[in-house]
Amino acid sequence: MHKNLFICICFILIGCSSKKEAPKNRILSNAKLVSTTSNYIAGDAITIAFKTETQSPDLKLQVRNAFGTLLLSPQDTEGSIIFSLPKNFSRMAGKCHWKLLQAKHTILKGEINIRPNIEKGTNMETYFGPRSITAGDNDYSMLVIAPTDVYDNPVPPGTEVTIKTQFLNSIDAYKVTTNNLMAWYNVRATKTSGRILVTSACNGTTSKELTTIVYPSNSTNFTIEAFRDHGYADGNQILKLRSDIIYDKFGNVVSDGTLVTFVIKNDKDAYLYTVGTTLGGVVEGRTLHPSETVNWEIQAFITGASESNTIEVPFKTAISDYSVYFSKGNRNIDIGPLESFMNQLVPDGILVQLDIYSAGGAFVETRKTTTKKGVSTIFINPEYLPNGTYKLVVKAAGITKEFTKELNGI
């Protein structure tokens, strides 16, 4: 047992005597910051210097700002350890943090402050919109100004910006200050339509001219009139509808191109529509005369904004009667000639309708055609309608005629 214990102790002593102690780098504890300046202007040549009693080859300087993080090696300078910041770090305004490292250990740390370089000039970025607003007290355009130094750093908070606006014969100036990297101002709409010019200046640098257009507000109610050459329902002449000058509530003439819809209601509560757009505040609409006697009620609307008065436009009949001729086993029907109020032929395109009923009064079908040179023809083919007795109802120009005919084959 004593022999085995002696052998174990020998092995332990041999192992201890063969292990060598690894060399360790000495961590500097006497490094001292030599640089006395901690405030710089963007674009300055920035160096950070240190002194140590003993030199160490593995010193690094870690710098960090909004641009990123960088590890710098020292310059070879006798008596001092100097680190120079690259331009992309020295030109960026704000705080720049640094750490002096040796073998990944932090020896010293601190920060420097870099101010924007406004001495070399100021750049102006301006944004303005919307570029069109509505006259009144509620609408506005916003002017946003982002002044920077020559290295694109935002100017210091509280920097004064002068804004000028021009409208008609008035020029006004306002002063605002930067906050959160920019300055802004709301250009209120005027009650008079027109163009507002805006510009801004900061540190002696002016921006380009910007524009917003003040358009008229919503229109107010207006008046319409009807104009025609005669009052006959001839289906040929043009009925002209015209408004007075349409204004908004501030007295501005409404914008050119404002859409106006004329709604026409007839005696049978059927509706017709015609539209027009304003020019100089006045709108015109046109439609054909009807082809039968009728009384129209007409009113105009600007959707969602205003409406006109209601006018009545009566039309008297232009066609008092017409003839209907049957041939070819009563299957060929000639209607006309249709003559107007001076015994002239009606214009082409007057609607002629034939309704066919059985002898018992059951509806069979409807045929439609139009006049050409005052007459029209309808042929009832025996392939589609068998022989027999039928009631034939002819309608043209508001005049209805009924016939009971025996349709025969040809």
Residue pairs with C-beta under 8 A, 6 or more apart in sequence:
25 56
25 58
25 102
25 103
26 54
26 56
27 102
27 103
27 105
27 107
28 52
28 54
28 56
28 59
28 102
28 107
29 107
30 52
30 53
30 54
31 50
31 51
31 52
31 81
31 100
31 107
31 108
32 50
32 51
32 52
33 48
33 49
33 50
33 108
33 110
34 49
34 50
34 51
34 80
35 47
35 48
35 49
37 112
38 110
38 111
38 112
38 113
39 112
39 113
39 115
40 46
40 90
40 112
40 113
40 114
40 115
41 114
41 115
41 116
41 117
41 119
42 90
42 91
42 92
42 93
42 114
42 115
42 116
42 117
42 149
42 151
42 153
43 90
43 91
43 117
43 120
43 150
43 151
44 90
44 114
45 84
45 90
46 84
46 85
46 89
46 90
46 112
46 114
47 82
47 83
47 84
47 85
48 61
48 82
48 83
48 85
48 98
48 112
49 80
49 81
49 82
49 83
50 59
50 80
50 81
50 82
50 100
50 108
51 79
51 80
51 81
52 81
56 102
58 102
58 103
59 74
59 81
59 100
59 101
59 102
59 107
60 71
60 72
60 73
60 74
60 100
60 101
60 102
61 71
61 72
61 74
61 83
61 98
61 99
61 100
61 101
62 69
62 70
62 71
62 72
62 98
62 99
62 101
63 69
63 70
63 72
63 83
63 85
63 89
63 96
63 97
63 98
64 70
64 96
64 97
64 98
65 89
65 92
65 94
65 95
65 96
65 97
65 114
66 92
66 94
67 88
67 89
67 92
70 86
70 89
71 101
72 83
72 84
72 85
73 83
74 81
74 82
74 83
75 82
75 83
75 84
83 98
85 96
89 96
90 114
91 151
91 153
92 114
92 151
92 153
93 114
93 115
93 116
93 117
93 149
93 151
93 153
93 154
94 113
94 114
94 153
95 111
95 112
95 113
95 114
96 111
96 112
96 113
96 114
97 109
97 110
97 111
98 109
98 110
98 111
98 112
99 106
99 108
99 109
100 106
100 107
100 108
100 109
101 107
115 156
116 148
116 149
116 151
116 153
116 154
116 155
116 156
117 149
117 150
117 151
117 153
118 149
118 155
118 156
118 159
118 203
120 149
120 150
121 149
121 150
121 203
121 204
121 205
122 147
122 148
122 149
122 155
122 202
122 203
122 204
122 205
123 147
123 148
123 149
123 150
123 152
123 205
124 145
124 146
124 147
124 200
124 202
124 205
124 206
124 207
125 145
125 146
125 147
125 148
126 143
126 144
126 145
126 146
126 200
126 207
126 208
126 210
127 143
127 144
127 146
128 141
128 142
128 143
128 144
128 187
128 198
128 210
128 211
128 212
129 141
129 142
129 212
130 141
130 212
131 141
131 211
131 212
131 213
132 212
132 213
132 214
132 215
133 139
133 140
133 141
133 189
133 212
133 213
133 214
133 215
134 189
134 214
134 215
134 216
134 217
135 189
135 190
135 191
135 192
135 193
135 214
135 215
135 216
135 217
135 248
135 250
135 252
136 189
136 191
136 217
136 250
137 188
137 189
137 191
138 189
139 188
139 189
140 186
140 187
140 188
140 189
141 186
141 187
141 189
141 196
141 198
141 212
142 184
142 185
142 186
142 187
143 163
143 184
143 185
143 186
143 187
143 198
143 200
143 210
144 182
144 183
144 184
145 161
145 163
145 178
145 182
145 183
145 184
145 200
145 202
145 207
146 154
146 181
146 182
147 154
147 155
147 159
147 161
147 178
147 182
147 183
147 202
147 203
147 205
148 154
148 155
149 155
154 178
154 181
154 182
155 178
155 202
155 203
156 178
157 177
157 178
157 179
157 180
158 177
158 178
158 179
159 177
159 178
159 183
159 202
159 203
160 175
160 176
160 177
160 202
161 175
161 176
161 177
161 178
161 183
161 200
161 201
161 202
162 173
162 174
162 175
162 200
162 201
162 202
163 173
163 174
163 175
163 176
163 185
163 198
163 199
163 200
164 171
164 172
164 173
164 174
164 198
164 199
164 200
164 201
165 171
165 172
165 174
165 187
165 196
165 197
165 198
166 172
166 196
166 197
166 198
167 190
167 194
167 195
167 196
167 197
168 192
168 194
174 185
176 183
176 184
176 185
177 183
183 202
187 196
187 198
187 212
189 214
190 196
190 214
191 250
192 214
192 250
192 252
193 214
193 215
193 216
193 252
193 253
193 255
194 213
194 214
195 211
195 212
195 213
195 214
196 211
196 212
196 213
196 214
197 209
197 210
197 211
198 209
198 210
198 211
198 212
199 206
199 207
199 208
199 209
199 210
200 206
200 207
201 207
215 255
216 247
216 248
216 250
216 252
216 253
216 254
216 255
217 248
217 249
217 250
217 252
218 248
218 249
218 304
218 305
218 306
219 246
219 247
219 248
219 254
219 258
219 302
219 305
219 306
220 246
220 247
220 248
220 249
220 306
221 306
221 307
221 308
221 309
222 243
222 244
222 245
222 246
222 300
222 306
222 308
223 243
223 244
223 308
223 309
224 241
224 242
224 243
224 244
224 262
224 298
224 299
224 300
224 308
224 309
224 311
225 241
225 242
225 243
225 311
226 239
226 240
226 241
226 298
226 311
226 313
227 239
227 240
227 241
227 242
228 237
228 238
228 239
228 240
228 289
228 313
229 237
230 237
230 341
231 314
231 315
231 316
232 289
232 315
232 316
232 317
232 318
232 340
232 341
233 289
233 290
233 291
233 292
233 293
233 294
233 315
233 316
233 317
233 318
233 397
233 398
234 289
234 291
234 318
234 319
234 340
234 341
234 346
234 347
235 288
235 289
235 290
235 291
235 318
235 346
235 347
235 349
235 350
235 397
236 288
236 289
236 340
236 346
236 347
237 288
237 289
238 286
238 287
238 288
238 289
239 286
239 287
239 288
239 289
239 313
240 284
240 285
240 286
241 262
241 274
241 276
241 284
241 285
241 286
241 287
241 298
241 300
242 282
242 283
242 284
242 285
243 260
243 278
243 282
243 283
243 284
243 300
243 308
244 282
245 253
245 280
245 281
245 282
246 253
246 254
246 258
246 278
246 281
246 282
246 283
246 302
246 306
247 253
247 254
247 281
248 254
253 280
253 281
254 278
254 281
254 302
255 278
256 277
256 278
256 279
256 280
257 277
257 278
257 279
258 277
258 278
258 283
258 302
259 275
259 276
259 277
259 302
259 303
260 275
260 276
260 277
260 278
260 283
260 285
260 300
260 301
260 302
261 273
261 274
261 275
261 300
261 301
261 302
261 303
262 273
262 274
262 275
262 276
262 285
262 287
262 298
262 299
262 300
263 271
263 272
263 273
263 298
263 299
263 300
263 301
264 271
264 272
264 273
264 274
264 287
264 296
264 297
264 298
265 271
265 296
265 297
265 298
266 272
266 290
266 294
266 295
266 296
266 297
267 294
267 295
272 287
274 285
274 286
274 287
275 285
276 283
276 284
276 285
276 286
277 283
283 300
285 300
289 315
290 296
290 315
291 319
291 346
291 350
291 351
291 397
291 398
292 317
292 319
292 397
292 398
292 399
293 315
293 316
293 317
293 398
294 314
294 315
294 398
295 312
295 313
295 314
295 315
296 312
296 313
296 314
296 315
297 310
297 311
297 312
298 310
298 311
298 312
298 313
299 307
299 308
299 309
299 310
299 311
300 307
300 308
301 307
301 308
317 397
317 398
318 340
318 341
318 346
318 397
319 338
319 339
319 340
319 346
319 396
319 397
319 398
319 399
321 399
322 335
322 336
322 337
322 338
322 339
322 396
322 397
322 399
323 335
323 336
323 337
324 333
324 334
324 335
324 394
324 401
324 403
325 333
325 334
326 332
326 333
326 403
326 405
327 334
328 379
328 410
329 407
329 408
329 409
329 410
330 405
330 406
330 407
330 408
331 379
331 380
331 381
331 382
331 407
331 408
331 410
332 377
332 378
332 379
332 380
333 354
333 377
333 378
333 379
333 380
333 392
333 394
334 375
334 376
334 377
335 352
335 371
335 375
335 376
335 377
335 378
335 394
335 396
336 371
336 374
336 375
336 376
337 345
337 373
337 374
337 375
338 345
338 346
338 350
338 371
338 374
338 375
338 396
338 397
339 345
339 346
339 374
340 346
345 373
345 374
346 371
346 374
346 397
347 371
348 370
348 371
348 372
348 373
349 370
349 371
350 370
350 371
350 376
350 396
350 397
351 368
351 370
351 396
352 368
352 369
352 370
352 371
352 376
352 378
352 394
352 395
352 396
353 366
353 367
353 368
353 394
353 395
353 396
354 366
354 367
354 368
354 378
354 392
354 393
354 394
354 395
355 363
355 366
355 392
355 393
355 395
356 363
356 364
356 365
356 366
356 367
356 380
356 385
356 390
356 391
356 392
356 393
357 363
357 364
357 390
357 391
357 392
357 393
358 364
358 388
358 390
358 391
359 388
359 389
359 390
359 391
359 404
361 391
364 385
364 390
365 385
367 378
367 380
369 376
369 377
369 378
370 376
371 396
376 396
380 407
382 407
382 409
382 410
385 407
387 406
387 407
387 408
387 409
388 406
388 407
389 404
389 405
389 406
389 407
390 404
390 405
390 407
391 402
391 403
391 404
392 402
392 403
392 404
392 405
393 400
393 401
393 402
393 403
394 400
394 401
394 402
394 403
395 401
